[in-house]
């Protein structure tokens, strides 16, 4: 029997109503989607750092000229 913990209390998911199971499924779906977005943001932040470094390199060329 799968269990979930909410606010420090453990619950048996098999005892949930149909609506409760639907709410749990929606919450689990959102958790997965939010993790995907966090991973995507990490990629964007890495790319931004690379672009910023490349821009600084180009700006240094202007200052050296």
PDBQT receptor file of N, H, CA, C and O in Angstrom, charges set to zero:
ATOM      1  N   UNK A   1       0.827  -1.189   0.000  1.00  0.00    +0.000 N 
ATOM      2  CA  UNK A   1       0.000   0.000   0.000  1.00  0.00    +0.000 C 
ATOM      3  C   UNK A   1       0.871   1.253   0.000  1.00  0.00    +0.000 C 
ATOM      4  O   UNK A   1       1.586   1.514   0.967  1.00  0.00    +0.000 OA
ATOM      5  N   UNK A   2       0.813   2.025  -1.077  1.00  0.00    +0.000 N 
ATOM      6  H   UNK A   2       0.232   1.813  -1.863  1.00  0.00    +0.000 HD
ATOM      7  CA  UNK A   2       1.620   3.247  -1.171  1.00  0.00    +0.000 C 
ATOM      8  C   UNK A   2       1.193   4.273  -0.130  1.00  0.00    +0.000 C 
ATOM      9  O   UNK A   2       0.018   4.386   0.218  1.00  0.00    +0.000 OA
ATOM     10  N   UNK A   3       2.168   5.005   0.350  1.00  0.00    +0.000 N 
ATOM     11  H   UNK A   3       3.123   4.913   0.067  1.00  0.00    +0.000 HD
ATOM     12  CA  UNK A   3       1.896   6.028   1.356  1.00  0.00    +0.000 C 
ATOM     13  C   UNK A   3       2.432   7.372   0.876  1.00  0.00    +0.000 C 
ATOM     14  O   UNK A   3       3.379   7.438   0.092  1.00  0.00    +0.000 OA
ATOM     15  N   UNK A   4       1.817   8.421   1.355  1.00  0.00    +0.000 N 
ATOM     16  H   UNK A   4       1.047   8.367   1.992  1.00  0.00    +0.000 HD
ATOM     17  CA  UNK A   4       2.299   9.779   1.116  1.00  0.00    +0.000 C 
ATOM     18  C   UNK A   4       2.392  10.476   2.467  1.00  0.00    +0.000 C 
ATOM     19  O   UNK A   4       1.699  10.114   3.418  1.00  0.00    +0.000 OA
ATOM     20  N   UNK A   5       3.246  11.467   2.533  1.00  0.00    +0.000 N 
ATOM     21  H   UNK A   5       3.808  11.762   1.761  1.00  0.00    +0.000 HD
ATOM     22  CA  UNK A   5       3.375  12.252   3.753  1.00  0.00    +0.000 C 
ATOM     23  C   UNK A   5       2.994  13.691   3.432  1.00  0.00    +0.000 C 
ATOM     24  O   UNK A   5       3.550  14.309   2.524  1.00  0.00    +0.000 OA
ATOM     25  N   UNK A   6       2.041  14.208   4.191  1.00  0.00    +0.000 N 
ATOM     26  H   UNK A   6       1.590  13.705   4.929  1.00  0.00    +0.000 HD
ATOM     27  CA  UNK A   6       1.570  15.581   4.022  1.00  0.00    +0.000 C 
ATOM     28  C   UNK A   6       1.634  16.258   5.382  1.00  0.00    +0.000 C 
ATOM     29  O   UNK A   6       1.026  15.799   6.349  1.00  0.00    +0.000 OA
ATOM     30  N   UNK A   7       2.375  17.349   5.441  1.00  0.00    +0.000 N 
ATOM     31  H   UNK A   7       2.868  17.722   4.655  1.00  0.00    +0.000 HD
ATOM     32  CA  UNK A   7       2.534  18.103   6.689  1.00  0.00    +0.000 C 
ATOM     33  C   UNK A   7       2.980  17.208   7.846  1.00  0.00    +0.000 C 
ATOM     34  O   UNK A   7       2.524  17.362   8.978  1.00  0.00    +0.000 OA
ATOM     35  N   UNK A   8       3.884  16.268   7.539  1.00  0.00    +0.000 N 
ATOM     36  H   UNK A   8       4.255  16.143   6.619  1.00  0.00    +0.000 HD
ATOM     37  CA  UNK A   8       4.442  15.407   8.569  1.00  0.00    +0.000 C 
ATOM     38  C   UNK A   8       3.594  14.208   8.951  1.00  0.00    +0.000 C 
ATOM     39  O   UNK A   8       3.997  13.418   9.805  1.00  0.00    +0.000 OA
ATOM     40  N   UNK A   9       2.431  14.055   8.340  1.00  0.00    +0.000 N 
ATOM     41  H   UNK A   9       2.104  14.696   7.646  1.00  0.00    +0.000 HD
ATOM     42  CA  UNK A   9       1.561  12.924   8.637  1.00  0.00    +0.000 C 
ATOM     43  C   UNK A   9       1.530  11.988   7.443  1.00  0.00    +0.000 C 
ATOM     44  O   UNK A   9       1.383  12.429   6.303  1.00  0.00    +0.000 OA
ATOM     45  N   UNK A  10       1.670  10.682   7.711  1.00  0.00    +0.000 N 
ATOM     46  H   UNK A  10       1.789  10.324   8.637  1.00  0.00    +0.000 HD
ATOM     47  CA  UNK A  10       1.682   9.687   6.641  1.00  0.00    +0.000 C 
ATOM     48  C   UNK A  10       0.262   9.166   6.397  1.00  0.00    +0.000 C 
ATOM     49  O   UNK A  10      -0.488   8.901   7.337  1.00  0.00    +0.000 OA
ATOM     50  N   UNK A  11      -0.088   9.025   5.117  1.00  0.00    +0.000 N 
ATOM     51  H   UNK A  11       0.521   9.240   4.354  1.00  0.00    +0.000 HD
ATOM     52  CA  UNK A  11      -1.417   8.561   4.730  1.00  0.00    +0.000 C 
ATOM     53  C   UNK A  11      -1.299   7.402   3.749  1.00  0.00    +0.000 C 
ATOM     54  O   UNK A  11      -0.373   7.345   2.940  1.00  0.00    +0.000 OA
ATOM     55  N   UNK A  12      -2.253   6.479   3.834  1.00  0.00    +0.000 N 
ATOM     56  H   UNK A  12      -3.006   6.525   4.491  1.00  0.00    +0.000 HD
ATOM     57  CA  UNK A  12      -2.341   5.365   2.896  1.00  0.00    +0.000 C 
ATOM     58  C   UNK A  12      -3.126   5.855   1.682  1.00  0.00    +0.000 C 
ATOM     59  O   UNK A  12      -4.299   6.208   1.801  1.00  0.00    +0.000 OA
ATOM     60  N   UNK A  13      -2.481   5.876   0.514  1.00  0.00    +0.000 N 
ATOM     61  H   UNK A  13      -1.528   5.589   0.418  1.00  0.00    +0.000 HD
ATOM     62  CA  UNK A  13      -3.140   6.412  -0.677  1.00  0.00    +0.000 C 
ATOM     63  C   UNK A  13      -4.298   5.547  -1.149  1.00  0.00    +0.000 C 
ATOM     64  O   UNK A  13      -5.184   6.028  -1.856  1.00  0.00    +0.000 OA
ATOM     65  N   UNK A  14      -4.302   4.282  -0.768  1.00  0.00    +0.000 N 
ATOM     66  H   UNK A  14      -3.583   3.891  -0.193  1.00  0.00    +0.000 HD
ATOM     67  CA  UNK A  14      -5.396   3.403  -1.189  1.00  0.00    +0.000 C 
ATOM     68  C   UNK A  14      -6.710   3.772  -0.513  1.00  0.00    +0.000 C 
ATOM     69  O   UNK A  14      -7.780   3.377  -0.976  1.00  0.00    +0.000 OA
ATOM     70  N   UNK A  15      -6.634   4.521   0.571  1.00  0.00    +0.000 N 
ATOM     71  H   UNK A  15      -5.765   4.841   0.947  1.00  0.00    +0.000 HD
ATOM     72  CA  UNK A  15      -7.846   4.928   1.285  1.00  0.00    +0.000 C 
ATOM     73  C   UNK A  15      -8.415   6.245   0.760  1.00  0.00    +0.000 C 
ATOM     74  O   UNK A  15      -9.470   6.692   1.211  1.00  0.00    +0.000 OA
ATOM     75  N   UNK A  16      -7.718   6.865  -0.192  1.00  0.00    +0.000 N 
ATOM     76  H   UNK A  16      -6.861   6.502  -0.559  1.00  0.00    +0.000 HD
ATOM     77  CA  UNK A  16      -8.206   8.122  -0.756  1.00  0.00    +0.000 C 
ATOM     78  C   UNK A  16      -9.456   7.897  -1.598  1.00  0.00    +0.000 C 
ATOM     79  O   UNK A  16      -9.631   6.841  -2.205  1.00  0.00    +0.000 OA
ATOM     80  N   UNK A  17     -10.310   8.894  -1.622  1.00  0.00    +0.000 N 
ATOM     81  H   UNK A  17     -10.168   9.752  -1.129  1.00  0.00    +0.000 HD
ATOM     82  CA  UNK A  17     -11.476   8.864  -2.505  1.00  0.00    +0.000 C 
ATOM     83  C   UNK A  17     -10.997   9.021  -3.942  1.00  0.00    +0.000 C 
ATOM     84  O   UNK A  17      -9.820   9.287  -4.188  1.00  0.00    +0.000 OA
ATOM     85  N   UNK A  18     -11.911   8.855  -4.880  1.00  0.00    +0.000 N 
ATOM     86  H   UNK A  18     -12.867   8.639  -4.680  1.00  0.00    +0.000 HD
ATOM     87  CA  UNK A  18     -11.575   9.058  -6.288  1.00  0.00    +0.000 C 
ATOM     88  C   UNK A  18     -11.068  10.485  -6.493  1.00  0.00    +0.000 C 
ATOM     89  O   UNK A  18     -10.082  10.706  -7.196  1.00  0.00    +0.000 OA
ATOM     90  N   UNK A  19     -11.744  11.438  -5.880  1.00  0.00    +0.000 N 
ATOM     91  H   UNK A  19     -12.545  11.258  -5.309  1.00  0.00    +0.000 HD
ATOM     92  CA  UNK A  19     -11.317  12.833  -5.991  1.00  0.00    +0.000 C 
ATOM     93  C   UNK A  19      -9.941  13.030  -5.353  1.00  0.00    +0.000 C 
ATOM     94  O   UNK A  19      -9.097  13.735  -5.907  1.00  0.00    +0.000 OA
ATOM     95  N   UNK A  20      -9.713  12.418  -4.209  1.00  0.00    +0.000 N 
ATOM     96  H   UNK A  20     -10.399  11.845  -3.759  1.00  0.00    +0.000 HD
ATOM     97  CA  UNK A  20      -8.416  12.519  -3.543  1.00  0.00    +0.000 C 
ATOM     98  C   UNK A  20      -7.306  11.940  -4.400  1.00  0.00    +0.000 C 
ATOM     99  O   UNK A  20      -6.218  12.510  -4.483  1.00  0.00    +0.000 OA
ATOM    100  N   UNK A  21      -7.576  10.806  -5.038  1.00  0.00    +0.000 N 
ATOM    101  H   UNK A  21      -8.460  10.343  -4.970  1.00  0.00    +0.000 HD
ATOM    102  CA  UNK A  21      -6.584  10.188  -5.925  1.00  0.00    +0.000 C 
ATOM    103  C   UNK A  21      -6.306  11.084  -7.132  1.00  0.00    +0.000 C 
ATOM    104  O   UNK A  21      -5.172  11.166  -7.602  1.00  0.00    +0.000 OA
ATOM    105  N   UNK A  22      -7.344  11.751  -7.628  1.00  0.00    +0.000 N 
ATOM    106  H   UNK A  22      -8.265  11.684  -7.246  1.00  0.00    +0.000 HD
ATOM    107  CA  UNK A  22      -7.166  12.670  -8.757  1.00  0.00    +0.000 C 
ATOM    108  C   UNK A  22      -6.312  13.866  -8.331  1.00  0.00    +0.000 C 
ATOM    109  O   UNK A  22      -5.446  14.311  -9.083  1.00  0.00    +0.000 OA
ATOM    110  N   UNK A  23      -6.555  14.384  -7.129  1.00  0.00    +0.000 N 
ATOM    111  H   UNK A  23      -7.259  14.022  -6.518  1.00  0.00    +0.000 HD
ATOM    112  CA  UNK A  23      -5.762  15.507  -6.620  1.00  0.00    +0.000 C 
ATOM    113  C   UNK A  23      -4.301  15.092  -6.442  1.00  0.00    +0.000 C 
ATOM    114  O   UNK A  23      -3.389  15.855  -6.761  1.00  0.00    +0.000 OA
ATOM    115  N   UNK A  24      -4.087  13.881  -5.932  1.00  0.00    +0.000 N 
ATOM    116  H   UNK A  24      -4.828  13.261  -5.673  1.00  0.00    +0.000 HD
ATOM    117  CA  UNK A  24      -2.727  13.373  -5.754  1.00  0.00    +0.000 C 
ATOM    118  C   UNK A  24      -2.028  13.220  -7.101  1.00  0.00    +0.000 C 
ATOM    119  O   UNK A  24      -0.863  13.591  -7.242  1.00  0.00    +0.000 OA
ATOM    120  N   UNK A  25      -2.730  12.680  -8.085  1.00  0.00    +0.000 N 
ATOM    121  H   UNK A  25      -3.677  12.379  -7.970  1.00  0.00    +0.000 HD
ATOM    122  CA  UNK A  25      -2.152  12.513  -9.421  1.00  0.00    +0.000 C 
ATOM    123  C   UNK A  25      -1.784  13.872 -10.017  1.00  0.00    +0.000 C 
ATOM    124  O   UNK A  25      -0.734  14.015 -10.644  1.00  0.00    +0.000 OA
ATOM    125  N   UNK A  26      -2.642  14.856  -9.821  1.00  0.00    +0.000 N 
ATOM    126  H   UNK A  26      -3.495  14.739  -9.312  1.00  0.00    +0.000 HD
ATOM    127  CA  UNK A  26      -2.355  16.204 -10.327  1.00  0.00    +0.000 C 
ATOM    128  C   UNK A  26      -1.136  16.790  -9.632  1.00  0.00    +0.000 C 
ATOM    129  O   UNK A  26      -0.290  17.414 -10.273  1.00  0.00    +0.000 OA
ATOM    130  N   UNK A  27      -1.046  16.594  -8.339  1.00  0.00    +0.000 N 
ATOM    131  H   UNK A  27      -1.733  16.087  -7.819  1.00  0.00    +0.000 HD
ATOM    132  CA  UNK A  27       0.097  17.097  -7.583  1.00  0.00    +0.000 C 
ATOM    133  C   UNK A  27       1.389  16.425  -8.040  1.00  0.00    +0.000 C 
ATOM    134  O   UNK A  27       2.412  17.090  -8.201  1.00  0.00    +0.000 OA
ATOM    135  N   UNK A  28       1.347  15.114  -8.247  1.00  0.00    +0.000 N 
ATOM    136  H   UNK A  28       0.516  14.574  -8.116  1.00  0.00    +0.000 HD
ATOM    137  CA  UNK A  28       2.529  14.388  -8.715  1.00  0.00    +0.000 C 
ATOM    138  C   UNK A  28       2.936  14.858 -10.109  1.00  0.00    +0.000 C 
ATOM    139  O   UNK A  28       4.124  15.013 -10.390  1.00  0.00    +0.000 OA
ATOM    140  N   UNK A  29       1.959  15.082 -10.977  1.00  0.00    +0.000 N 
ATOM    141  H   UNK A  29       0.994  14.956 -10.748  1.00  0.00    +0.000 HD
ATOM    142  CA  UNK A  29       2.242  15.592 -12.317  1.00  0.00    +0.000 C 
ATOM    143  C   UNK A  29       2.933  16.949 -12.236  1.00  0.00    +0.000 C 
ATOM    144  O   UNK A  29       3.925  17.192 -12.924  1.00  0.00    +0.000 OA
ATOM    145  N   UNK A  30       2.401  17.831 -11.389  1.00  0.00    +0.000 N 
ATOM    146  H   UNK A  30       1.595  17.633 -10.830  1.00  0.00    +0.000 HD
ATOM    147  CA  UNK A  30       2.987  19.163 -11.242  1.00  0.00    +0.000 C 
ATOM    148  C   UNK A  30       4.407  19.101 -10.707  1.00  0.00    +0.000 C 
ATOM    149  O   UNK A  30       5.265  19.872 -11.137  1.00  0.00    +0.000 OA
ATOM    150  N   UNK A  31       4.663  18.197  -9.778  1.00  0.00    +0.000 N 
ATOM    151  H   UNK A  31       3.965  17.572  -9.429  1.00  0.00    +0.000 HD
ATOM    152  CA  UNK A  31       6.019  18.050  -9.240  1.00  0.00    +0.000 C 
ATOM    153  C   UNK A  31       6.998  17.675 -10.348  1.00  0.00    +0.000 C 
ATOM    154  O   UNK A  31       8.108  18.203 -10.406  1.00  0.00    +0.000 OA
ATOM    155  N   UNK A  32       6.585  16.764 -11.224  1.00  0.00    +0.000 N 
ATOM    156  H   UNK A  32       5.683  16.335 -11.177  1.00  0.00    +0.000 HD
ATOM    157  CA  UNK A  32       7.440  16.358 -12.347  1.00  0.00    +0.000 C 
ATOM    158  C   UNK A  32       7.665  17.533 -13.287  1.00  0.00    +0.000 C 
ATOM    159  O   UNK A  32       8.793  17.774 -13.717  1.00  0.00    +0.000 OA
ATOM    160  N   UNK A  33       6.607  18.263 -13.608  1.00  0.00    +0.000 N 
ATOM    161  H   UNK A  33       5.691  18.066 -13.258  1.00  0.00    +0.000 HD
ATOM    162  CA  UNK A  33       6.723  19.398 -14.523  1.00  0.00    +0.000 C 
ATOM    163  C   UNK A  33       7.608  20.489 -13.935  1.00  0.00    +0.000 C 
ATOM    164  O   UNK A  33       8.409  21.095 -14.646  1.00  0.00    +0.000 OA
ATOM    165  N   UNK A  34       7.462  20.737 -12.638  1.00  0.00    +0.000 N 
ATOM    166  H   UNK A  34       6.811  20.244 -12.061  1.00  0.00    +0.000 HD
ATOM    167  CA  UNK A  34       8.282  21.759 -11.994  1.00  0.00    +0.000 C 
ATOM    168  C   UNK A  34       9.756  21.362 -12.005  1.00  0.00    +0.000 C 
ATOM    169  O   UNK A  34      10.624  22.218 -12.178  1.00  0.00    +0.000 OA
ATOM    170  N   UNK A  35      10.048  20.082 -11.824  1.00  0.00    +0.000 N 
ATOM    171  H   UNK A  35       9.343  19.386 -11.683  1.00  0.00    +0.000 HD
ATOM    172  CA  UNK A  35      11.440  19.637 -11.879  1.00  0.00    +0.000 C 
ATOM    173  C   UNK A  35      12.002  19.800 -13.285  1.00  0.00    +0.000 C 
ATOM    174  O   UNK A  35      13.159  20.185 -13.456  1.00  0.00    +0.000 OA
ATOM    175  N   UNK A  36      11.180  19.505 -14.294  1.00  0.00    +0.000 N 
ATOM    176  H   UNK A  36      10.240  19.191 -14.155  1.00  0.00    +0.000 HD
ATOM    177  CA  UNK A  36      11.619  19.704 -15.678  1.00  0.00    +0.000 C 
ATOM    178  C   UNK A  36      11.953  21.174 -15.930  1.00  0.00    +0.000 C 
ATOM    179  O   UNK A  36      12.951  21.489 -16.578  1.00  0.00    +0.000 OA
ATOM    180  N   UNK A  37      11.116  22.064 -15.416  1.00  0.00    +0.000 N 
ATOM    181  H   UNK A  37      10.305  21.808 -14.889  1.00  0.00    +0.000 HD
ATOM    182  CA  UNK A  37      11.364  23.495 -15.588  1.00  0.00    +0.000 C 
ATOM    183  C   UNK A  37      12.636  23.931 -14.864  1.00  0.00    +0.000 C 
ATOM    184  O   UNK A  37      13.399  24.743 -15.386  1.00  0.00    +0.000 OA
ATOM    185  N   UNK A  38      12.864  23.400 -13.675  1.00  0.00    +0.000 N 
ATOM    186  H   UNK A  38      12.243  22.741 -13.251  1.00  0.00    +0.000 HD
ATOM    187  CA  UNK A  38      14.092  23.726 -12.950  1.00  0.00    +0.000 C 
ATOM    188  C   UNK A  38      15.312  23.275 -13.743  1.00  0.00    +0.000 C 
ATOM    189  O   UNK A  38      16.313  23.987 -13.811  1.00  0.00    +0.000 OA
ATOM    190  N   UNK A  39      15.224  22.094 -14.338  1.00  0.00    +0.000 N 
ATOM    191  H   UNK A  39      14.411  21.516 -14.283  1.00  0.00    +0.000 HD
ATOM    192  CA  UNK A  39      16.330  21.598 -15.153  1.00  0.00    +0.000 C 
ATOM    193  C   UNK A  39      16.543  22.482 -16.378  1.00  0.00    +0.000 C 
ATOM    194  O   UNK A  39      17.678  22.764 -16.761  1.00  0.00    +0.000 OA
ATOM    195  N   UNK A  40      15.447  22.915 -16.985  1.00  0.00    +0.000 N 
ATOM    196  H   UNK A  40      14.525  22.686 -16.673  1.00  0.00    +0.000 HD
ATOM    197  CA  UNK A  40      15.532  23.788 -18.159  1.00  0.00    +0.000 C 
ATOM    198  C   UNK A  40      16.158  25.134 -17.775  1.00  0.00    +0.000 C 
ATOM    199  O   UNK A  40      16.990  25.667 -18.509  1.00  0.00    +0.000 OA
ATOM    200  N   UNK A  41      15.761  25.668 -16.642  1.00  0.00    +0.000 N 
ATOM    201  H   UNK A  41      15.086  25.234 -16.045  1.00  0.00    +0.000 HD
ATOM    202  CA  UNK A  41      16.333  26.929 -16.169  1.00  0.00    +0.000 C 
ATOM    203  C   UNK A  41      17.831  26.782 -15.950  1.00  0.00    +0.000 C 
ATOM    204  O   UNK A  41      18.595  27.695 -16.262  1.00  0.00    +0.000 OA
ATOM    205  N   UNK A  42      18.255  25.649 -15.419  1.00  0.00    +0.000 N 
ATOM    206  H   UNK A  42      17.634  24.907 -15.166  1.00  0.00    +0.000 HD
ATOM    207  CA  UNK A  42      19.692  25.417 -15.209  1.00  0.00    +0.000 C 
ATOM    208  C   UNK A  42      20.446  25.458 -16.532  1.00  0.00    +0.000 C 
ATOM    209  O   UNK A  42      21.552  25.993 -16.601  1.00  0.00    +0.000 OA
ATOM    210  N   UNK A  43      19.854  24.899 -17.577  1.00  0.00    +0.000 N 
ATOM    211  H   UNK A  43      18.955  24.465 -17.520  1.00  0.00    +0.000 HD
ATOM    212  CA  UNK A  43      20.479  24.941 -18.905  1.00  0.00    +0.000 C 
ATOM    213  C   UNK A  43      20.576  26.386 -19.385  1.00  0.00    +0.000 C 
ATOM    214  O   UNK A  43      21.614  26.803 -19.900  1.00  0.00    +0.000 OA
ATOM    215  N   UNK A  44      19.502  27.144 -19.218  1.00  0.00    +0.000 N 
ATOM    216  H   UNK A  44      18.659  26.805 -18.800  1.00  0.00    +0.000 HD
ATOM    217  CA  UNK A  44      19.505  28.544 -19.650  1.00  0.00    +0.000 C 
ATOM    218  C   UNK A  44      20.528  29.364 -18.876  1.00  0.00    +0.000 C 
ATOM    219  O   UNK A  44      21.205  30.217 -19.451  1.00  0.00    +0.000 OA
ATOM    220  N   UNK A  45      20.644  29.113 -17.589  1.00  0.00    +0.000 N 
ATOM    221  H   UNK A  45      20.095  28.420 -17.122  1.00  0.00    +0.000 HD
ATOM    222  CA  UNK A  45      21.613  29.854 -16.787  1.00  0.00    +0.000 C 
ATOM    223  C   UNK A  45      23.041  29.545 -17.229  1.00  0.00    +0.000 C 
ATOM    224  O   UNK A  45      23.896  30.430 -17.259  1.00  0.00    +0.000 OA
ATOM    225  N   UNK A  46      23.290  28.290 -17.570  1.00  0.00    +0.000 N 
ATOM    226  H   UNK A  46      22.596  27.571 -17.546  1.00  0.00    +0.000 HD
ATOM    227  CA  UNK A  46      24.611  27.911 -18.068  1.00  0.00    +0.000 C 
ATOM    228  C   UNK A  46      24.897  28.604 -19.393  1.00  0.00    +0.000 C 
ATOM    229  O   UNK A  46      25.996  29.116 -19.608  1.00  0.00    +0.000 OA
ATOM    230  N   UNK A  47      23.909  28.620 -20.276  1.00  0.00    +0.000 N 
ATOM    231  H   UNK A  47      23.017  28.204 -20.101  1.00  0.00    +0.000 HD
ATOM    232  CA  UNK A  47      24.075  29.291 -21.568  1.00  0.00    +0.000 C 
ATOM    233  C   UNK A  47      24.291  30.785 -21.370  1.00  0.00    +0.000 C 
ATOM    234  O   UNK A  47      25.139  31.381 -22.035  1.00  0.00    +0.000 OA
ATOM    235  N   UNK A  48      23.543  31.390 -20.473  1.00  0.00    +0.000 N 
ATOM    236  H   UNK A  48      22.854  30.906 -19.933  1.00  0.00    +0.000 HD
ATOM    237  CA  UNK A  48      23.690  32.824 -20.205  1.00  0.00    +0.000 C 
ATOM    238  C   UNK A  48      25.101  33.141 -19.726  1.00  0.00    +0.000 C 
ATOM    239  O   UNK A  48      25.699  34.130 -20.150  1.00  0.00    +0.000 OA
ATOM    240  N   UNK A  49      25.628  32.303 -18.845  1.00  0.00    +0.000 N 
ATOM    241  H   UNK A  49      25.142  31.500 -18.501  1.00  0.00    +0.000 HD
ATOM    242  CA  UNK A  49      26.992  32.519 -18.349  1.00  0.00    +0.000 C 
ATOM    243  C   UNK A  49      27.996  32.431 -19.493  1.00  0.00    +0.000 C 
ATOM    244  O   UNK A  49      28.951  33.205 -19.546  1.00  0.00    +0.000 OA
ATOM    245  N   UNK A  50      27.782  31.496 -20.398  1.00  0.00    +0.000 N 
ATOM    246  H   UNK A  50      27.006  30.866 -20.355  1.00  0.00    +0.000 HD
ATOM    247  CA  UNK A  50      28.671  31.365 -21.556  1.00  0.00    +0.000 C 
ATOM    248  C   UNK A  50      28.603  32.570 -22.469  1.00  0.00    +0.000 C 
ATOM    249  O   UNK A  50      29.632  33.069 -22.924  1.00  0.00    +0.000 OA
ATOM    250  N   UNK A  51      27.401  33.038 -22.739  1.00  0.00    +0.000 N 
ATOM    251  H   UNK A  51      26.565  32.632 -22.369  1.00  0.00    +0.000 HD
ATOM    252  CA  UNK A  51      27.238  34.227 -23.583  1.00  0.00    +0.000 C 
ATOM    253  C   UNK A  51      27.843  35.459 -22.918  1.00  0.00    +0.000 C 
ATOM    254  O   UNK A  51      28.471  36.281 -23.585  1.00  0.00    +0.000 OA
ATOM    255  N   UNK A  52      27.659  35.589 -21.613  1.00  0.00    +0.000 N 
ATOM    256  H   UNK A  52      27.149  34.921 -21.070  1.00  0.00    +0.000 HD
ATOM    257  CA  UNK A  52      28.225  36.733 -20.896  1.00  0.00    +0.000 C 
ATOM    258  C   UNK A  52      29.749  36.700 -20.955  1.00  0.00    +0.000 C 
ATOM    259  O   UNK A  52      30.389  37.736 -21.134  1.00  0.00    +0.000 OA
ATOM    260  N   UNK A  53      30.325  35.522 -20.807  1.00  0.00    +0.000 N 
ATOM    261  H   UNK A  53      29.806  34.680 -20.662  1.00  0.00    +0.000 HD
ATOM    262  CA  UNK A  53      31.785  35.397 -20.885  1.00  0.00    +0.000 C 
ATOM    263  C   UNK A  53      32.282  35.745 -22.283  1.00  0.00    +0.000 C 
ATOM    264  O   UNK A  53      33.305  36.414 -22.436  1.00  0.00    +0.000 OA
ATOM    265  N   UNK A  54      31.557  35.291 -23.300  1.00  0.00    +0.000 N 
ATOM    266  H   UNK A  54      30.726  34.748 -23.176  1.00  0.00    +0.000 HD
ATOM    267  CA  UNK A  54      31.946  35.603 -24.676  1.00  0.00    +0.000 C 
ATOM    268  C   UNK A  54      31.841  37.099 -24.945  1.00  0.00    +0.000 C 
ATOM    269  O   UNK A  54      32.700  37.674 -25.615  1.00  0.00    +0.000 OA
ATOM    270  N   UNK A  55      30.791  37.731 -24.423  1.00  0.00    +0.000 N 
ATOM    271  H   UNK A  55      30.094  37.265 -23.879  1.00  0.00    +0.000 HD
ATOM    272  CA  UNK A  55      30.633  39.172 -24.597  1.00  0.00    +0.000 C 
ATOM    273  C   UNK A  55      31.757  39.932 -23.899  1.00  0.00    +0.000 C 
ATOM    274  O   UNK A  55      32.300  40.885 -24.457  1.00  0.00    +0.000 OA
ATOM    275  N   UNK A  56      32.106  39.521 -22.690  1.00  0.00    +0.000 N 
ATOM    276  H   UNK A  56      31.665  38.746 -22.236  1.00  0.00    +0.000 HD
ATOM    277  CA  UNK A  56      33.204  40.175 -21.974  1.00  0.00    +0.000 C 
ATOM    278  C   UNK A  56      34.501  40.062 -22.761  1.00  0.00    +0.000 C 
ATOM    279  O   UNK A  56      35.301  40.997 -22.794  1.00  0.00    +0.000 OA
ATOM    280  N   UNK A  57      34.702  38.928 -23.384  1.00  0.00    +0.000 N 
ATOM    281  H   UNK A  57      34.052  38.169 -23.357  1.00  0.00    +0.000 HD
ATOM    282  CA  UNK A  57      35.899  38.737 -24.204  1.00  0.00    +0.000 C 
ATOM    283  C   UNK A  57      35.910  39.719 -25.370  1.00  0.00    +0.000 C 
ATOM    284  O   UNK A  57      36.945  40.308 -25.680  1.00  0.00    +0.000 OA
ATOM    285  N   UNK A  58      34.774  39.893 -26.005  1.00  0.00    +0.000 N 
ATOM    286  H   UNK A  58      33.933  39.415 -25.753  1.00  0.00    +0.000 HD
ATOM    287  CA  UNK A  58      34.671  40.844 -27.118  1.00  0.00    +0.000 C 
ATOM    288  C   UNK A  58      34.862  42.278 -26.630  1.00  0.00    +0.000 C 
ATOM    289  O   UNK A  58      35.511  43.079 -27.301  1.00  0.00    +0.000 OA
ATOM    290  N   UNK A  59      34.307  42.603 -25.479  1.00  0.00    +0.000 N 
ATOM    291  H   UNK A  59      33.779  41.952 -24.933  1.00  0.00    +0.000 HD
ATOM    292  CA  UNK A  59      34.466  43.951 -24.926  1.00  0.00    +0.000 C 
ATOM    293  C   UNK A  59      35.919  44.227 -24.561  1.00  0.00    +0.000 C 
ATOM    294  O   UNK A  59      36.392  45.354 -24.708  1.00  0.00    +0.000 OA
ATOM    295  N   UNK A  60      36.622  43.220 -24.094  1.00  0.00    +0.000 N 
ATOM    296  H   UNK A  60      36.238  42.304 -23.975  1.00  0.00    +0.000 HD
ATOM    297  CA  UNK A  60      38.042  43.384 -23.764  1.00  0.00    +0.000 C 
ATOM    298  C   UNK A  60      38.849  43.719 -25.010  1.00  0.00    +0.000 C 
ATOM    299  O   UNK A  60      39.832  44.456 -24.938  1.00  0.00    +0.000 OA
ATOM    300  N   UNK A  61      38.437  43.179 -26.153  1.00  0.00    +0.000 N 
ATOM    301  H   UNK A  61      37.638  42.580 -26.211  1.00  0.00    +0.000 HD
ATOM    302  CA  UNK A  61      39.122  43.485 -27.411  1.00  0.00    +0.000 C 
ATOM    303  C   UNK A  61      38.960  44.960 -27.765  1.00  0.00    +0.000 C 
ATOM    304  O   UNK A  61      39.891  45.586 -28.273  1.00  0.00    +0.000 OA
ATOM    305  N   UNK A  62      37.783  45.514 -27.498  1.00  0.00    +0.000 N 
ATOM    306  H   UNK A  62      37.027  45.005 -27.086  1.00  0.00    +0.000 HD
ATOM    307  CA  UNK A  62      37.528  46.930 -27.785  1.00  0.00    +0.000 C 
ATOM    308  C   UNK A  62      38.407  47.799 -26.891  1.00  0.00    +0.000 C 
ATOM    309  O   UNK A  62      39.004  48.773 -27.352  1.00  0.00    +0.000 OA
ATOM    310  N   UNK A  63      38.483  47.440 -25.610  1.00  0.00    +0.000 N 
ATOM    311  H   UNK A  63      37.999  46.649 -25.236  1.00  0.00    +0.000 HD
ATOM    312  CA  UNK A  63      39.283  48.225 -24.667  1.00  0.00    +0.000 C 
ATOM    313  C   UNK A  63      40.766  48.157 -25.008  1.00  0.00    +0.000 C 
ATOM    314  O   UNK A  63      41.504  49.118 -24.787  1.00  0.00    +0.000 OA
ATOM    315  N   UNK A  64      41.199  47.024 -25.544  1.00  0.00    +0.000 N 
ATOM    316  H   UNK A  64      40.600  46.243 -25.723  1.00  0.00    +0.000 HD
ATOM    317  CA  UNK A  64      42.618  46.849 -25.877  1.00  0.00    +0.000 C 
ATOM    318  C   UNK A  64      42.998  47.604 -27.147  1.00  0.00    +0.000 C 
ATOM    319  O   UNK A  64      44.172  47.887 -27.382  1.00  0.00    +0.000 OA
ATOM    320  N   UNK A  65      42.011  47.922 -27.953  1.00  0.00    +0.000 N 
ATOM    321  H   UNK A  65      41.057  47.692 -27.762  1.00  0.00    +0.000 HD
ATOM    322  CA  UNK A  65      42.300  48.588 -29.240  1.00  0.00    +0.000 C 
ATOM    323  C   UNK A  65      42.557  50.064 -29.086  1.00  0.00    +0.000 C 
ATOM    324  O   UNK A  65      42.812  50.752 -30.074  1.00  0.00    +0.000 OA
TER     325      UNK A  65
